[in-house]
């Protein structure tokens, strides 16, 4: 009797494995299909003013990702944006550790209070109006850095900004000698 049931149990176990191992891939595919409705022919994804957003993990956007003024609180654990990432005025509270942005990163007026060490942004980085109190060590910005209306009072050593730094009225206690700025620092 046991030998007769053995093929049945083997088939049941194999079916169970196939169904649940493809579940994650199927959910990813469904999420990407839903995201397709918001993607233009250049690969840009616009979810401005969106409510109740859940993005697929991992997320790869071949153009720009615009989440301005959306209700999103968190990004997926792995995010790659081949263009610009605009999170201005969104309800985002933190950034994933595995974040890759090929262009600018706009975090203006978000609720993020800290950035990851060694953050590298090839374009501009806008932190305008954020409750952030300090910049991470070894921050690298390929364009301009905008700090207006933040609570930053000092710049950490060993940051690199290839463009200008716009303070926008904030007062710095000191400027470190190891700061590398390709442009100017504007008040």
JOBEL-V61910 format. One line per field, one symbol per residue. burial: # if it has 16 or more other ideal C-beta (glycine too) atoms within 10 Angstrom, else .. A space follows every 10 residues. Layout:
# JOBEL-V61910
burial: ???
This chain:
# JOBEL-V61910
burial: .......... .......... .......... #.......#. ...####..# ..#.###.#. #.######## .#..#...#. ########## .#..##..#. ########## .#..#...#. ########## .#..#...## ########.# .#..##..## #######... ........#. #...#..
